[in-house]
Amino acid sequence: MAKLIDVFLTETPATRISLLIQILEIWSLEVNRKILQNATSSRPISSDGKLQKLLQFLSENLEEKITLATLSKMVHLTPTSLCRWFKEKMGISLMDYLLTQRIALSCQFLAQTEKSILDVSYQCGFENLSNFNRQFLKRKKCSPSHYRKFYHGL
């Protein structure tokens, strides 16, 4: 993906259209895989008040340090039981969910602001830049700086 973005930034407009279609196809496959992964949930999310409470807390506190102990007290489960329960309900581990949400928030900041990548990482709840870069690369298949260049190159 990062190679496609590098090529995209240097090509002619006609070639960019072809590359953009390839990039969109890759992203759509990634989105479809995540949708299918979440389809393994045993009950609809909306019918589980405990899960709704937890998801709302996570979305409202992405920029904060969130501990497993805090979350487990909120839903009255042990940390181990919480992790198992969350994965059963969502089809994804609690930590993967949290990191995915933080990366999605960072993508918004990278695309819509000129804040430094360090500031974006802290604002999205990452405690150090190297972990942010590693997690971003793992999930988006490109670095935060490449993502910003690609977005602003459109």
Chimera marker file (.cmm) of the C-alpha trace (Angstrom):
<marker_set name="trace">
<marker id="1" x="0.000" y="0.000" z="0.000" r="1" g="1" b="0" radius="0.5"/>
<marker id="2" x="2.782" y="2.462" z="0.882" r="1" g="1" b="0" radius="0.5"/>
<marker id="3" x="4.444" y="1.794" z="-2.486" r="1" g="1" b="0" radius="0.5"/>
<marker id="4" x="1.187" y="2.531" z="-4.300" r="1" g="1" b="0" radius="0.5"/>
<marker id="5" x="0.883" y="5.817" z="-2.436" r="1" g="1" b="0" radius="0.5"/>
<marker id="6" x="4.482" y="6.789" z="-3.279" r="1" g="1" b="0" radius="0.5"/>
<marker id="7" x="3.857" y="6.040" z="-6.958" r="1" g="1" b="0" radius="0.5"/>
<marker id="8" x="0.516" y="7.851" z="-6.821" r="1" g="1" b="0" radius="0.5"/>
<marker id="9" x="2.179" y="11.088" z="-5.694" r="1" g="1" b="0" radius="0.5"/>
<marker id="10" x="4.588" y="11.124" z="-8.646" r="1" g="1" b="0" radius="0.5"/>
<marker id="11" x="2.377" y="9.995" z="-11.545" r="1" g="1" b="0" radius="0.5"/>
<marker id="12" x="0.341" y="11.794" z="-14.173" r="1" g="1" b="0" radius="0.5"/>
<marker id="13" x="-3.368" y="12.466" z="-13.577" r="1" g="1" b="0" radius="0.5"/>
<marker id="14" x="-4.464" y="9.600" z="-15.863" r="1" g="1" b="0" radius="0.5"/>
<marker id="15" x="-2.231" y="7.111" z="-14.049" r="1" g="1" b="0" radius="0.5"/>
<marker id="16" x="-3.402" y="8.482" z="-10.694" r="1" g="1" b="0" radius="0.5"/>
<marker id="17" x="-6.980" y="7.491" z="-11.511" r="1" g="1" b="0" radius="0.5"/>
<marker id="18" x="-5.925" y="3.897" z="-12.154" r="1" g="1" b="0" radius="0.5"/>
<marker id="19" x="-3.853" y="3.818" z="-8.959" r="1" g="1" b="0" radius="0.5"/>
<marker id="20" x="-6.696" y="5.348" z="-6.977" r="1" g="1" b="0" radius="0.5"/>
<marker id="21" x="-8.997" y="2.553" z="-8.128" r="1" g="1" b="0" radius="0.5"/>
<marker id="22" x="-6.415" y="-0.014" z="-6.983" r="1" g="1" b="0" radius="0.5"/>
<marker id="23" x="-6.059" y="1.697" z="-3.600" r="1" g="1" b="0" radius="0.5"/>
<marker id="24" x="-9.828" y="1.856" z="-3.131" r="1" g="1" b="0" radius="0.5"/>
<marker id="25" x="-10.121" y="-1.825" z="-4.013" r="1" g="1" b="0" radius="0.5"/>
<marker id="26" x="-7.508" y="-2.722" z="-1.376" r="1" g="1" b="0" radius="0.5"/>
<marker id="27" x="-9.292" y="-0.602" z="1.223" r="1" g="1" b="0" radius="0.5"/>
<marker id="28" x="-12.677" y="-2.086" z="0.360" r="1" g="1" b="0" radius="0.5"/>
<marker id="29" x="-11.311" y="-5.587" z="0.870" r="1" g="1" b="0" radius="0.5"/>
<marker id="30" x="-9.963" y="-4.512" z="4.265" r="1" g="1" b="0" radius="0.5"/>
<marker id="31" x="-13.329" y="-3.005" z="5.243" r="1" g="1" b="0" radius="0.5"/>
<marker id="32" x="-15.222" y="-6.103" z="4.064" r="1" g="1" b="0" radius="0.5"/>
<marker id="33" x="-12.915" y="-8.325" z="6.103" r="1" g="1" b="0" radius="0.5"/>
<marker id="34" x="-13.561" y="-6.250" z="9.236" r="1" g="1" b="0" radius="0.5"/>
<marker id="35" x="-17.325" y="-6.321" z="8.625" r="1" g="1" b="0" radius="0.5"/>
<marker id="36" x="-17.248" y="-10.105" z="8.275" r="1" g="1" b="0" radius="0.5"/>
<marker id="37" x="-15.059" y="-10.363" z="11.350" r="1" g="1" b="0" radius="0.5"/>
<marker id="38" x="-17.587" y="-8.398" z="13.403" r="1" g="1" b="0" radius="0.5"/>
<marker id="39" x="-20.443" y="-10.527" z="12.033" r="1" g="1" b="0" radius="0.5"/>
<marker id="40" x="-19.432" y="-13.342" z="14.407" r="1" g="1" b="0" radius="0.5"/>
<marker id="41" x="-20.980" y="-11.493" z="17.332" r="1" g="1" b="0" radius="0.5"/>
<marker id="42" x="-23.556" y="-13.672" z="19.072" r="1" g="1" b="0" radius="0.5"/>
<marker id="43" x="-26.115" y="-10.914" z="19.812" r="1" g="1" b="0" radius="0.5"/>
<marker id="44" x="-26.936" y="-7.544" z="18.297" r="1" g="1" b="0" radius="0.5"/>
<marker id="45" x="-24.902" y="-4.802" z="19.939" r="1" g="1" b="0" radius="0.5"/>
<marker id="46" x="-27.945" y="-2.600" z="20.483" r="1" g="1" b="0" radius="0.5"/>
<marker id="47" x="-29.602" y="-5.196" z="22.752" r="1" g="1" b="0" radius="0.5"/>
<marker id="48" x="-26.725" y="-5.285" z="25.238" r="1" g="1" b="0" radius="0.5"/>
<marker id="49" x="-26.753" y="-2.258" z="27.546" r="1" g="1" b="0" radius="0.5"/>
<marker id="50" x="-23.471" y="-3.236" z="29.195" r="1" g="1" b="0" radius="0.5"/>
<marker id="51" x="-21.729" y="-3.353" z="25.831" r="1" g="1" b="0" radius="0.5"/>
<marker id="52" x="-23.295" y="-0.046" z="24.747" r="1" g="1" b="0" radius="0.5"/>
<marker id="53" x="-22.062" y="1.588" z="27.954" r="1" g="1" b="0" radius="0.5"/>
<marker id="54" x="-18.560" y="0.253" z="27.388" r="1" g="1" b="0" radius="0.5"/>
<marker id="55" x="-18.419" y="1.294" z="23.713" r="1" g="1" b="0" radius="0.5"/>
<marker id="56" x="-19.691" y="4.767" z="24.547" r="1" g="1" b="0" radius="0.5"/>
<marker id="57" x="-17.076" y="5.162" z="27.288" r="1" g="1" b="0" radius="0.5"/>
<marker id="58" x="-14.333" y="4.073" z="24.901" r="1" g="1" b="0" radius="0.5"/>
<marker id="59" x="-15.423" y="6.469" z="22.155" r="1" g="1" b="0" radius="0.5"/>
<marker id="60" x="-15.671" y="9.395" z="24.585" r="1" g="1" b="0" radius="0.5"/>
<marker id="61" x="-12.277" y="8.718" z="26.162" r="1" g="1" b="0" radius="0.5"/>
<marker id="62" x="-10.039" y="7.668" z="23.266" r="1" g="1" b="0" radius="0.5"/>
<marker id="63" x="-7.504" y="10.364" z="24.096" r="1" g="1" b="0" radius="0.5"/>
<marker id="64" x="-7.213" y="9.252" z="27.728" r="1" g="1" b="0" radius="0.5"/>
<marker id="65" x="-5.242" y="6.416" z="29.256" r="1" g="1" b="0" radius="0.5"/>
<marker id="66" x="-7.779" y="3.599" z="29.515" r="1" g="1" b="0" radius="0.5"/>
<marker id="67" x="-6.956" y="0.688" z="31.785" r="1" g="1" b="0" radius="0.5"/>
<marker id="68" x="-8.441" y="-2.766" z="31.796" r="1" g="1" b="0" radius="0.5"/>
<marker id="69" x="-9.101" y="-2.353" z="35.523" r="1" g="1" b="0" radius="0.5"/>
<marker id="70" x="-11.241" y="0.746" z="34.903" r="1" g="1" b="0" radius="0.5"/>
<marker id="71" x="-13.230" y="-0.967" z="32.168" r="1" g="1" b="0" radius="0.5"/>
<marker id="72" x="-13.740" y="-4.172" z="34.138" r="1" g="1" b="0" radius="0.5"/>
<marker id="73" x="-15.097" y="-2.236" z="37.141" r="1" g="1" b="0" radius="0.5"/>
<marker id="74" x="-17.489" y="-0.394" z="34.842" r="1" g="1" b="0" radius="0.5"/>
<marker id="75" x="-19.111" y="-3.626" z="33.632" r="1" g="1" b="0" radius="0.5"/>
<marker id="76" x="-18.591" y="-5.642" z="36.829" r="1" g="1" b="0" radius="0.5"/>
<marker id="77" x="-16.333" y="-8.307" z="35.316" r="1" g="1" b="0" radius="0.5"/>
<marker id="78" x="-12.790" y="-9.398" z="36.034" r="1" g="1" b="0" radius="0.5"/>
<marker id="79" x="-10.252" y="-8.170" z="33.465" r="1" g="1" b="0" radius="0.5"/>
<marker id="80" x="-9.898" y="-11.666" z="31.986" r="1" g="1" b="0" radius="0.5"/>
<marker id="81" x="-13.663" y="-12.162" z="31.804" r="1" g="1" b="0" radius="0.5"/>
<marker id="82" x="-14.076" y="-8.717" z="30.236" r="1" g="1" b="0" radius="0.5"/>
<marker id="83" x="-11.605" y="-9.513" z="27.450" r="1" g="1" b="0" radius="0.5"/>
<marker id="84" x="-13.256" y="-12.866" z="26.725" r="1" g="1" b="0" radius="0.5"/>
<marker id="85" x="-16.772" y="-11.356" z="26.857" r="1" g="1" b="0" radius="0.5"/>
<marker id="86" x="-15.833" y="-8.433" z="24.594" r="1" g="1" b="0" radius="0.5"/>
<marker id="87" x="-14.277" y="-10.706" z="21.978" r="1" g="1" b="0" radius="0.5"/>
<marker id="88" x="-17.333" y="-12.959" z="22.051" r="1" g="1" b="0" radius="0.5"/>
<marker id="89" x="-19.659" y="-9.972" z="21.543" r="1" g="1" b="0" radius="0.5"/>
<marker id="90" x="-17.624" y="-8.001" z="19.016" r="1" g="1" b="0" radius="0.5"/>
<marker id="91" x="-15.548" y="-10.620" z="17.214" r="1" g="1" b="0" radius="0.5"/>
<marker id="92" x="-12.396" y="-8.586" z="17.907" r="1" g="1" b="0" radius="0.5"/>
<marker id="93" x="-10.269" y="-8.236" z="21.021" r="1" g="1" b="0" radius="0.5"/>
<marker id="94" x="-10.812" y="-5.240" z="23.270" r="1" g="1" b="0" radius="0.5"/>
<marker id="95" x="-7.285" y="-3.936" z="22.634" r="1" g="1" b="0" radius="0.5"/>
<marker id="96" x="-7.626" y="-4.329" z="18.857" r="1" g="1" b="0" radius="0.5"/>
<marker id="97" x="-10.927" y="-2.475" z="18.987" r="1" g="1" b="0" radius="0.5"/>
<marker id="98" x="-9.433" y="0.362" z="21.042" r="1" g="1" b="0" radius="0.5"/>
<marker id="99" x="-6.375" y="0.663" z="18.789" r="1" g="1" b="0" radius="0.5"/>
<marker id="100" x="-8.528" y="0.599" z="15.641" r="1" g="1" b="0" radius="0.5"/>
<marker id="101" x="-10.700" y="3.407" z="17.011" r="1" g="1" b="0" radius="0.5"/>
<marker id="102" x="-7.657" y="5.464" z="17.976" r="1" g="1" b="0" radius="0.5"/>
<marker id="103" x="-6.101" y="4.989" z="14.536" r="1" g="1" b="0" radius="0.5"/>
<marker id="104" x="-9.388" y="6.030" z="12.897" r="1" g="1" b="0" radius="0.5"/>
<marker id="105" x="-9.410" y="9.200" z="15.012" r="1" g="1" b="0" radius="0.5"/>
<marker id="106" x="-5.783" y="9.885" z="14.099" r="1" g="1" b="0" radius="0.5"/>
<marker id="107" x="-6.673" y="9.570" z="10.403" r="1" g="1" b="0" radius="0.5"/>
<marker id="108" x="-9.236" y="12.334" z="10.845" r="1" g="1" b="0" radius="0.5"/>
<marker id="109" x="-6.665" y="14.582" z="12.518" r="1" g="1" b="0" radius="0.5"/>
<marker id="110" x="-4.014" y="13.837" z="9.885" r="1" g="1" b="0" radius="0.5"/>
<marker id="111" x="-6.430" y="14.617" z="7.070" r="1" g="1" b="0" radius="0.5"/>
<marker id="112" x="-8.125" y="17.654" z="8.591" r="1" g="1" b="0" radius="0.5"/>
<marker id="113" x="-5.403" y="19.429" z="10.572" r="1" g="1" b="0" radius="0.5"/>
<marker id="114" x="-1.783" y="20.435" z="10.237" r="1" g="1" b="0" radius="0.5"/>
<marker id="115" x="-0.885" y="19.227" z="13.740" r="1" g="1" b="0" radius="0.5"/>
<marker id="116" x="2.405" y="17.416" z="14.027" r="1" g="1" b="0" radius="0.5"/>
<marker id="117" x="2.291" y="13.637" z="13.971" r="1" g="1" b="0" radius="0.5"/>
<marker id="118" x="3.558" y="13.646" z="17.562" r="1" g="1" b="0" radius="0.5"/>
<marker id="119" x="0.666" y="15.883" z="18.668" r="1" g="1" b="0" radius="0.5"/>
<marker id="120" x="-1.828" y="13.713" z="16.780" r="1" g="1" b="0" radius="0.5"/>
<marker id="121" x="-0.474" y="10.574" z="18.440" r="1" g="1" b="0" radius="0.5"/>
<marker id="122" x="-0.819" y="12.066" z="21.945" r="1" g="1" b="0" radius="0.5"/>
<marker id="123" x="-4.245" y="13.502" z="21.169" r="1" g="1" b="0" radius="0.5"/>
<marker id="124" x="-5.420" y="10.027" z="20.131" r="1" g="1" b="0" radius="0.5"/>
<marker id="125" x="-4.318" y="8.357" z="23.354" r="1" g="1" b="0" radius="0.5"/>
<marker id="126" x="-0.937" y="6.940" z="22.352" r="1" g="1" b="0" radius="0.5"/>
<marker id="127" x="1.738" y="7.364" z="24.986" r="1" g="1" b="0" radius="0.5"/>
<marker id="128" x="4.699" y="7.362" z="22.616" r="1" g="1" b="0" radius="0.5"/>
<marker id="129" x="5.345" y="8.098" z="18.978" r="1" g="1" b="0" radius="0.5"/>
<marker id="130" x="7.044" y="4.817" z="18.099" r="1" g="1" b="0" radius="0.5"/>
<marker id="131" x="4.042" y="2.772" z="19.251" r="1" g="1" b="0" radius="0.5"/>
<marker id="132" x="1.704" y="5.075" z="17.320" r="1" g="1" b="0" radius="0.5"/>
<marker id="133" x="3.785" y="4.689" z="14.144" r="1" g="1" b="0" radius="0.5"/>
<marker id="134" x="3.948" y="0.903" z="14.549" r="1" g="1" b="0" radius="0.5"/>
<marker id="135" x="0.196" y="0.548" z="15.149" r="1" g="1" b="0" radius="0.5"/>
<marker id="136" x="-0.659" y="2.955" z="12.314" r="1" g="1" b="0" radius="0.5"/>
<marker id="137" x="1.560" y="1.072" z="9.865" r="1" g="1" b="0" radius="0.5"/>
<marker id="138" x="0.098" y="-2.271" z="10.970" r="1" g="1" b="0" radius="0.5"/>
<marker id="139" x="-3.493" y="-1.150" z="10.429" r="1" g="1" b="0" radius="0.5"/>
<marker id="140" x="-3.223" y="1.255" z="7.486" r="1" g="1" b="0" radius="0.5"/>
<marker id="141" x="-0.270" y="-0.327" z="5.660" r="1" g="1" b="0" radius="0.5"/>
<marker id="142" x="1.460" y="3.062" z="5.433" r="1" g="1" b="0" radius="0.5"/>
<marker id="143" x="3.072" y="5.534" z="7.805" r="1" g="1" b="0" radius="0.5"/>
<marker id="144" x="1.158" y="8.518" z="9.220" r="1" g="1" b="0" radius="0.5"/>
<marker id="145" x="3.241" y="10.900" z="7.105" r="1" g="1" b="0" radius="0.5"/>
<marker id="146" x="2.477" y="8.910" z="3.929" r="1" g="1" b="0" radius="0.5"/>
<marker id="147" x="-1.198" y="8.899" z="4.848" r="1" g="1" b="0" radius="0.5"/>
<marker id="148" x="-1.172" y="12.688" z="5.235" r="1" g="1" b="0" radius="0.5"/>
<marker id="149" x="0.714" y="13.176" z="1.947" r="1" g="1" b="0" radius="0.5"/>
<marker id="150" x="-1.704" y="10.873" z="0.150" r="1" g="1" b="0" radius="0.5"/>
<marker id="151" x="-4.772" y="12.576" z="1.567" r="1" g="1" b="0" radius="0.5"/>
<marker id="152" x="-3.508" y="16.064" z="0.763" r="1" g="1" b="0" radius="0.5"/>
<marker id="153" x="-2.350" y="14.921" z="-2.691" r="1" g="1" b="0" radius="0.5"/>
<marker id="154" x="-5.917" y="14.134" z="-3.771" r="1" g="1" b="0" radius="0.5"/>
<link id1="1" id2="2" r="1" g="1" b="0" radius="0.2"/>
<link id1="2" id2="3" r="1" g="1" b="0" radius="0.2"/>
<link id1="3" id2="4" r="1" g="1" b="0" radius="0.2"/>
<link id1="4" id2="5" r="1" g="1" b="0" radius="0.2"/>
<link id1="5" id2="6" r="1" g="1" b="0" radius="0.2"/>
<link id1="6" id2="7" r="1" g="1" b="0" radius="0.2"/>
<link id1="7" id2="8" r="1" g="1" b="0" radius="0.2"/>
<link id1="8" id2="9" r="1" g="1" b="0" radius="0.2"/>
<link id1="9" id2="10" r="1" g="1" b="0" radius="0.2"/>
<link id1="10" id2="11" r="1" g="1" b="0" radius="0.2"/>
<link id1="11" id2="12" r="1" g="1" b="0" radius="0.2"/>
<link id1="12" id2="13" r="1" g="1" b="0" radius="0.2"/>
<link id1="13" id2="14" r="1" g="1" b="0" radius="0.2"/>
<link id1="14" id2="15" r="1" g="1" b="0" radius="0.2"/>
<link id1="15" id2="16" r="1" g="1" b="0" radius="0.2"/>
<link id1="16" id2="17" r="1" g="1" b="0" radius="0.2"/>
<link id1="17" id2="18" r="1" g="1" b="0" radius="0.2"/>
<link id1="18" id2="19" r="1" g="1" b="0" radius="0.2"/>
<link id1="19" id2="20" r="1" g="1" b="0" radius="0.2"/>
<link id1="20" id2="21" r="1" g="1" b="0" radius="0.2"/>
<link id1="21" id2="22" r="1" g="1" b="0" radius="0.2"/>
<link id1="22" id2="23" r="1" g="1" b="0" radius="0.2"/>
<link id1="23" id2="24" r="1" g="1" b="0" radius="0.2"/>
<link id1="24" id2="25" r="1" g="1" b="0" radius="0.2"/>
<link id1="25" id2="26" r="1" g="1" b="0" radius="0.2"/>
<link id1="26" id2="27" r="1" g="1" b="0" radius="0.2"/>
<link id1="27" id2="28" r="1" g="1" b="0" radius="0.2"/>
<link id1="28" id2="29" r="1" g="1" b="0" radius="0.2"/>
<link id1="29" id2="30" r="1" g="1" b="0" radius="0.2"/>
<link id1="30" id2="31" r="1" g="1" b="0" radius="0.2"/>
<link id1="31" id2="32" r="1" g="1" b="0" radius="0.2"/>
<link id1="32" id2="33" r="1" g="1" b="0" radius="0.2"/>
<link id1="33" id2="34" r="1" g="1" b="0" radius="0.2"/>
<link id1="34" id2="35" r="1" g="1" b="0" radius="0.2"/>
<link id1="35" id2="36" r="1" g="1" b="0" radius="0.2"/>
<link id1="36" id2="37" r="1" g="1" b="0" radius="0.2"/>
<link id1="37" id2="38" r="1" g="1" b="0" radius="0.2"/>
<link id1="38" id2="39" r="1" g="1" b="0" radius="0.2"/>
<link id1="39" id2="40" r="1" g="1" b="0" radius="0.2"/>
<link id1="40" id2="41" r="1" g="1" b="0" radius="0.2"/>
<link id1="41" id2="42" r="1" g="1" b="0" radius="0.2"/>
<link id1="42" id2="43" r="1" g="1" b="0" radius="0.2"/>
<link id1="43" id2="44" r="1" g="1" b="0" radius="0.2"/>
<link id1="44" id2="45" r="1" g="1" b="0" radius="0.2"/>
<link id1="45" id2="46" r="1" g="1" b="0" radius="0.2"/>
<link id1="46" id2="47" r="1" g="1" b="0" radius="0.2"/>
<link id1="47" id2="48" r="1" g="1" b="0" radius="0.2"/>
<link id1="48" id2="49" r="1" g="1" b="0" radius="0.2"/>
<link id1="49" id2="50" r="1" g="1" b="0" radius="0.2"/>
<link id1="50" id2="51" r="1" g="1" b="0" radius="0.2"/>
<link id1="51" id2="52" r="1" g="1" b="0" radius="0.2"/>
<link id1="52" id2="53" r="1" g="1" b="0" radius="0.2"/>
<link id1="53" id2="54" r="1" g="1" b="0" radius="0.2"/>
<link id1="54" id2="55" r="1" g="1" b="0" radius="0.2"/>
<link id1="55" id2="56" r="1" g="1" b="0" radius="0.2"/>
<link id1="56" id2="57" r="1" g="1" b="0" radius="0.2"/>
<link id1="57" id2="58" r="1" g="1" b="0" radius="0.2"/>
<link id1="58" id2="59" r="1" g="1" b="0" radius="0.2"/>
<link id1="59" id2="60" r="1" g="1" b="0" radius="0.2"/>
<link id1="60" id2="61" r="1" g="1" b="0" radius="0.2"/>
<link id1="61" id2="62" r="1" g="1" b="0" radius="0.2"/>
<link id1="62" id2="63" r="1" g="1" b="0" radius="0.2"/>
<link id1="63" id2="64" r="1" g="1" b="0" radius="0.2"/>
<link id1="64" id2="65" r="1" g="1" b="0" radius="0.2"/>
<link id1="65" id2="66" r="1" g="1" b="0" radius="0.2"/>
<link id1="66" id2="67" r="1" g="1" b="0" radius="0.2"/>
<link id1="67" id2="68" r="1" g="1" b="0" radius="0.2"/>
<link id1="68" id2="69" r="1" g="1" b="0" radius="0.2"/>
<link id1="69" id2="70" r="1" g="1" b="0" radius="0.2"/>
<link id1="70" id2="71" r="1" g="1" b="0" radius="0.2"/>
<link id1="71" id2="72" r="1" g="1" b="0" radius="0.2"/>
<link id1="72" id2="73" r="1" g="1" b="0" radius="0.2"/>
<link id1="73" id2="74" r="1" g="1" b="0" radius="0.2"/>
<link id1="74" id2="75" r="1" g="1" b="0" radius="0.2"/>
<link id1="75" id2="76" r="1" g="1" b="0" radius="0.2"/>
<link id1="76" id2="77" r="1" g="1" b="0" radius="0.2"/>
<link id1="77" id2="78" r="1" g="1" b="0" radius="0.2"/>
<link id1="78" id2="79" r="1" g="1" b="0" radius="0.2"/>
<link id1="79" id2="80" r="1" g="1" b="0" radius="0.2"/>
<link id1="80" id2="81" r="1" g="1" b="0" radius="0.2"/>
<link id1="81" id2="82" r="1" g="1" b="0" radius="0.2"/>
<link id1="82" id2="83" r="1" g="1" b="0" radius="0.2"/>
<link id1="83" id2="84" r="1" g="1" b="0" radius="0.2"/>
<link id1="84" id2="85" r="1" g="1" b="0" radius="0.2"/>
<link id1="85" id2="86" r="1" g="1" b="0" radius="0.2"/>
<link id1="86" id2="87" r="1" g="1" b="0" radius="0.2"/>
<link id1="87" id2="88" r="1" g="1" b="0" radius="0.2"/>
<link id1="88" id2="89" r="1" g="1" b="0" radius="0.2"/>
<link id1="89" id2="90" r="1" g="1" b="0" radius="0.2"/>
<link id1="90" id2="91" r="1" g="1" b="0" radius="0.2"/>
<link id1="91" id2="92" r="1" g="1" b="0" radius="0.2"/>
<link id1="92" id2="93" r="1" g="1" b="0" radius="0.2"/>
<link id1="93" id2="94" r="1" g="1" b="0" radius="0.2"/>
<link id1="94" id2="95" r="1" g="1" b="0" radius="0.2"/>
<link id1="95" id2="96" r="1" g="1" b="0" radius="0.2"/>
<link id1="96" id2="97" r="1" g="1" b="0" radius="0.2"/>
<link id1="97" id2="98" r="1" g="1" b="0" radius="0.2"/>
<link id1="98" id2="99" r="1" g="1" b="0" radius="0.2"/>
<link id1="99" id2="100" r="1" g="1" b="0" radius="0.2"/>
<link id1="100" id2="101" r="1" g="1" b="0" radius="0.2"/>
<link id1="101" id2="102" r="1" g="1" b="0" radius="0.2"/>
<link id1="102" id2="103" r="1" g="1" b="0" radius="0.2"/>
<link id1="103" id2="104" r="1" g="1" b="0" radius="0.2"/>
<link id1="104" id2="105" r="1" g="1" b="0" radius="0.2"/>
<link id1="105" id2="106" r="1" g="1" b="0" radius="0.2"/>
<link id1="106" id2="107" r="1" g="1" b="0" radius="0.2"/>
<link id1="107" id2="108" r="1" g="1" b="0" radius="0.2"/>
<link id1="108" id2="109" r="1" g="1" b="0" radius="0.2"/>
<link id1="109" id2="110" r="1" g="1" b="0" radius="0.2"/>
<link id1="110" id2="111" r="1" g="1" b="0" radius="0.2"/>
<link id1="111" id2="112" r="1" g="1" b="0" radius="0.2"/>
<link id1="112" id2="113" r="1" g="1" b="0" radius="0.2"/>
<link id1="113" id2="114" r="1" g="1" b="0" radius="0.2"/>
<link id1="114" id2="115" r="1" g="1" b="0" radius="0.2"/>
<link id1="115" id2="116" r="1" g="1" b="0" radius="0.2"/>
<link id1="116" id2="117" r="1" g="1" b="0" radius="0.2"/>
<link id1="117" id2="118" r="1" g="1" b="0" radius="0.2"/>
<link id1="118" id2="119" r="1" g="1" b="0" radius="0.2"/>
<link id1="119" id2="120" r="1" g="1" b="0" radius="0.2"/>
<link id1="120" id2="121" r="1" g="1" b="0" radius="0.2"/>
<link id1="121" id2="122" r="1" g="1" b="0" radius="0.2"/>
<link id1="122" id2="123" r="1" g="1" b="0" radius="0.2"/>
<link id1="123" id2="124" r="1" g="1" b="0" radius="0.2"/>
<link id1="124" id2="125" r="1" g="1" b="0" radius="0.2"/>
<link id1="125" id2="126" r="1" g="1" b="0" radius="0.2"/>
<link id1="126" id2="127" r="1" g="1" b="0" radius="0.2"/>
<link id1="127" id2="128" r="1" g="1" b="0" radius="0.2"/>
<link id1="128" id2="129" r="1" g="1" b="0" radius="0.2"/>
<link id1="129" id2="130" r="1" g="1" b="0" radius="0.2"/>
<link id1="130" id2="131" r="1" g="1" b="0" radius="0.2"/>
<link id1="131" id2="132" r="1" g="1" b="0" radius="0.2"/>
<link id1="132" id2="133" r="1" g="1" b="0" radius="0.2"/>
<link id1="133" id2="134" r="1" g="1" b="0" radius="0.2"/>
<link id1="134" id2="135" r="1" g="1" b="0" radius="0.2"/>
<link id1="135" id2="136" r="1" g="1" b="0" radius="0.2"/>
<link id1="136" id2="137" r="1" g="1" b="0" radius="0.2"/>
<link id1="137" id2="138" r="1" g="1" b="0" radius="0.2"/>
<link id1="138" id2="139" r="1" g="1" b="0" radius="0.2"/>
<link id1="139" id2="140" r="1" g="1" b="0" radius="0.2"/>
<link id1="140" id2="141" r="1" g="1" b="0" radius="0.2"/>
<link id1="141" id2="142" r="1" g="1" b="0" radius="0.2"/>
<link id1="142" id2="143" r="1" g="1" b="0" radius="0.2"/>
<link id1="143" id2="144" r="1" g="1" b="0" radius="0.2"/>
<link id1="144" id2="145" r="1" g="1" b="0" radius="0.2"/>
<link id1="145" id2="146" r="1" g="1" b="0" radius="0.2"/>
<link id1="146" id2="147" r="1" g="1" b="0" radius="0.2"/>
<link id1="147" id2="148" r="1" g="1" b="0" radius="0.2"/>
<link id1="148" id2="149" r="1" g="1" b="0" radius="0.2"/>
<link id1="149" id2="150" r="1" g="1" b="0" radius="0.2"/>
<link id1="150" id2="151" r="1" g="1" b="0" radius="0.2"/>
<link id1="151" id2="152" r="1" g="1" b="0" radius="0.2"/>
<link id1="152" id2="153" r="1" g="1" b="0" radius="0.2"/>
<link id1="153" id2="154" r="1" g="1" b="0" radius="0.2"/>
</marker_set>
